[in-house]
Amino acid sequence: MEYEKARLVPRRFPNLILVGFMGTGKTTLARILAERWRRPFFDTDTLIEQHVKMSVSDFFSKHGEAAFRELERECVEKWLPPDGAVIACGGGLVTGCGMPGILRQKGIVVCLFASAETIYRRICHSSHRPLLQCENPLERIRELLASREAAYVKSGSGIFTDGRNFLDLANSIERMYSTAVASRPNAGPGPSLAGVSPDA
């Protein structure tokens, strides 16, 4: 009887956690997949803004980057659900000491990559990127990408987003996630691949 009851409890899937530089499409892709899988969506920057009751840009200006990174660590360790969600992380979240490993303990991590030029084209008109408020934002993007590359690589599987539309990328990430879920001990089938046409 207890076994039969257990079979009626829905199996909880690990979190899908998207990391990568700003402008690589983390939030948009996380929203697409959360809607497709009917799972809750979380964005770490939004959670932090709700917690401190100010924008990320304002927090950077008042308290600095180091204080913000500590909030990101607290967010990952204490505020995120243990499973069953799709999560988009801030671009520099993985740079904190030990953060790639902490993220991997929280779920399946996929890192989104793009060239500096692609990122610049995507975000050049954005006014809420505190680390890019400088004279030469493209050069700043190159510098930040270089300094974060090792952390991005350590965080999880990677996918390049240059020249690809969001539905194509969502389908690829879905396959990566399902493969990772299936490879875990005692894993059942991953989420069904709903298979929206990349060109739809």
C-alpha positions as CSV (number, residue, x, y, z in Angstrom):
1,M,0.0,0.0,0.0
2,E,2.8,2.4,0.9
3,Y,4.5,1.6,-2.4
4,E,1.3,2.4,-4.3
5,K,0.9,5.7,-2.5
6,A,4.5,6.6,-3.4
7,R,3.8,6.0,-7.0
8,L,1.0,8.6,-6.9
9,V,3.4,11.3,-5.8
10,P,4.7,13.3,-8.7
11,R,8.5,12.9,-9.1
12,R,10.3,16.2,-8.5
13,F,12.7,17.2,-11.3
14,P,16.0,19.0,-10.5
15,N,16.1,22.8,-11.1
16,L,17.3,24.0,-14.4
17,I,19.7,26.9,-13.8
18,L,20.8,29.1,-16.6
19,V,24.0,31.1,-16.1
20,G,26.2,33.2,-18.5
21,F,27.1,36.8,-19.3
22,M,24.5,39.5,-19.5
23,G,22.8,39.6,-22.9
24,T,23.1,35.9,-23.6
25,G,19.4,35.3,-23.2
26,K,19.1,33.6,-19.8
27,T,15.9,35.3,-18.6
28,T,14.1,34.9,-21.9
29,L,15.0,31.3,-22.3
30,A,14.2,30.5,-18.7
31,R,10.8,32.0,-19.1
32,I,10.2,30.0,-22.3
33,L,11.1,26.7,-20.7
34,A,9.3,27.4,-17.4
35,E,6.1,28.1,-19.4
36,R,6.6,25.0,-21.6
37,W,7.2,22.7,-18.6
38,R,4.6,24.5,-16.4
39,R,7.2,25.1,-13.7
40,P,7.9,28.2,-11.5
41,F,10.4,30.7,-12.9
42,F,12.9,32.6,-10.8
43,D,15.4,35.4,-11.7
44,T,18.1,36.0,-9.0
45,D,18.3,39.7,-9.8
46,T,14.6,40.1,-9.4
47,L,14.7,38.2,-6.1
48,I,17.4,40.4,-4.8
49,E,15.6,43.6,-5.9
50,Q,12.5,42.4,-4.0
51,H,14.6,41.7,-1.0
52,V,16.5,45.0,-0.8
53,K,13.7,47.1,-2.3
54,M,15.9,48.8,-4.8
55,S,17.2,48.1,-8.3
56,V,20.4,46.2,-9.0
57,S,21.9,49.4,-10.4
58,D,21.0,51.5,-7.3
59,F,22.4,48.8,-5.0
60,F,25.6,48.7,-7.0
61,S,25.9,52.5,-6.7
62,K,25.2,52.6,-3.0
63,H,26.9,49.4,-1.7
64,G,29.3,48.2,-4.4
65,E,29.9,45.0,-6.3
66,A,31.3,43.0,-3.4
67,A,28.1,43.5,-1.3
68,F,26.0,42.5,-4.3
69,R,27.9,39.3,-4.8
70,E,27.3,38.4,-1.1
71,L,23.6,38.9,-1.7
72,E,23.7,36.6,-4.8
73,R,25.3,33.9,-2.7
74,E,22.6,34.3,0.0
75,C,20.0,34.1,-2.7
76,V,21.3,30.9,-4.1
77,E,21.9,29.2,-0.8
78,K,18.6,30.3,1.0
79,W,16.0,31.7,-1.3
80,L,15.8,29.4,-4.3
81,P,13.6,26.2,-4.2
82,P,15.4,22.9,-3.9
83,D,14.0,21.5,-7.1
84,G,11.2,21.8,-9.7
85,A,12.0,25.4,-11.0
86,V,13.7,27.1,-13.9
87,I,16.1,29.8,-12.7
88,A,18.0,32.6,-14.5
89,C,21.1,33.9,-12.7
90,G,22.8,37.2,-12.9
91,G,25.7,37.5,-15.2
92,G,28.4,37.6,-12.5
93,L,26.8,35.3,-10.0
94,V,29.2,32.4,-10.8
95,T,32.3,34.5,-10.1
96,G,32.0,34.2,-6.3
97,C,34.3,31.8,-4.5
98,G,32.9,28.3,-4.9
99,M,29.7,29.4,-6.6
100,P,29.9,27.0,-9.6
101,G,29.9,24.1,-7.3
102,I,27.1,25.5,-5.1
103,L,25.0,26.0,-8.3
104,R,25.6,22.4,-9.4
105,Q,24.3,21.2,-6.1
106,K,21.1,23.2,-6.6
107,G,20.3,21.7,-10.0
108,I,21.4,21.2,-13.6
109,V,23.4,24.1,-14.8
110,V,23.6,25.3,-18.4
111,C,25.9,28.2,-19.3
112,L,25.0,30.4,-22.2
113,F,27.8,31.9,-24.3
114,A,28.1,34.6,-26.9
115,S,30.8,36.7,-28.5
116,A,31.5,40.2,-27.1
117,E,30.3,41.7,-30.3
118,T,27.0,39.8,-30.2
119,I,26.5,40.8,-26.5
120,Y,27.2,44.4,-27.3
121,R,24.7,44.5,-30.1
122,R,22.0,43.0,-27.8
123,I,22.5,45.3,-24.8
124,C,24.1,48.5,-26.2
125,H,20.8,50.5,-25.7
126,S,20.3,49.2,-22.2
127,S,20.7,51.7,-19.3
128,H,20.5,49.3,-16.3
129,R,23.8,47.5,-16.7
130,P,26.0,49.0,-13.9
131,L,29.2,47.3,-15.0
132,L,28.9,48.8,-18.5
133,Q,28.5,52.4,-17.5
134,C,31.9,53.3,-18.9
135,E,33.5,55.0,-21.9
136,N,34.1,51.9,-23.9
137,P,31.5,49.2,-23.1
138,L,32.6,46.8,-25.8
139,E,36.1,46.7,-24.4
140,R,34.7,46.3,-20.9
141,I,32.6,43.3,-22.1
142,R,35.7,41.7,-23.5
143,E,37.5,42.2,-20.2
144,L,34.7,40.8,-18.1
145,L,34.2,37.8,-20.4
146,A,37.9,36.9,-20.2
147,S,37.9,37.3,-16.4
148,R,34.8,35.1,-16.0
149,E,35.5,32.5,-18.6
150,A,36.9,29.9,-16.1
151,A,34.0,30.2,-13.8
152,Y,31.5,29.9,-16.6
153,V,33.2,26.8,-17.9
154,K,33.3,25.2,-14.4
155,S,29.6,25.9,-13.8
156,G,28.0,23.4,-16.2
157,S,27.4,22.4,-19.8
158,G,27.7,25.2,-22.3
159,I,25.8,26.4,-25.4
160,F,26.6,29.2,-27.8
161,T,23.8,31.6,-28.6
162,D,25.2,33.6,-31.5
163,G,23.0,33.6,-34.6
164,R,20.3,31.3,-33.0
165,N,16.7,32.2,-32.2
166,F,15.2,31.6,-28.8
167,L,13.0,28.7,-29.7
168,D,15.9,26.8,-31.3
169,L,18.0,27.5,-28.2
170,A,15.2,26.4,-25.9
171,N,14.8,23.1,-27.7
172,S,18.6,22.5,-27.4
173,I,18.6,23.3,-23.7
174,E,15.7,21.1,-23.2
175,R,17.5,18.2,-24.8
176,M,20.6,18.9,-22.6
177,Y,18.5,19.0,-19.5
178,S,16.7,15.8,-20.3
179,T,20.0,14.0,-21.0
180,A,21.4,15.3,-17.7
181,V,18.3,14.2,-15.8
182,A,18.4,10.7,-17.3
183,S,22.0,10.3,-16.4
184,R,21.4,10.9,-12.7
185,P,21.0,7.9,-10.3
186,N,17.5,6.5,-10.0
187,A,16.3,8.9,-12.7
188,G,13.1,8.5,-14.5
189,P,12.3,10.0,-17.9
190,G,13.0,13.7,-18.3
191,P,10.4,16.3,-19.4
192,S,8.7,15.5,-22.7
193,L,10.3,17.3,-25.6
194,A,7.3,19.4,-26.7
195,G,9.4,20.2,-29.8
196,V,8.4,23.7,-30.9
197,S,9.7,24.3,-34.4
198,P,12.8,26.5,-34.3
199,D,11.4,28.6,-37.1
200,A,7.9,28.8,-35.6
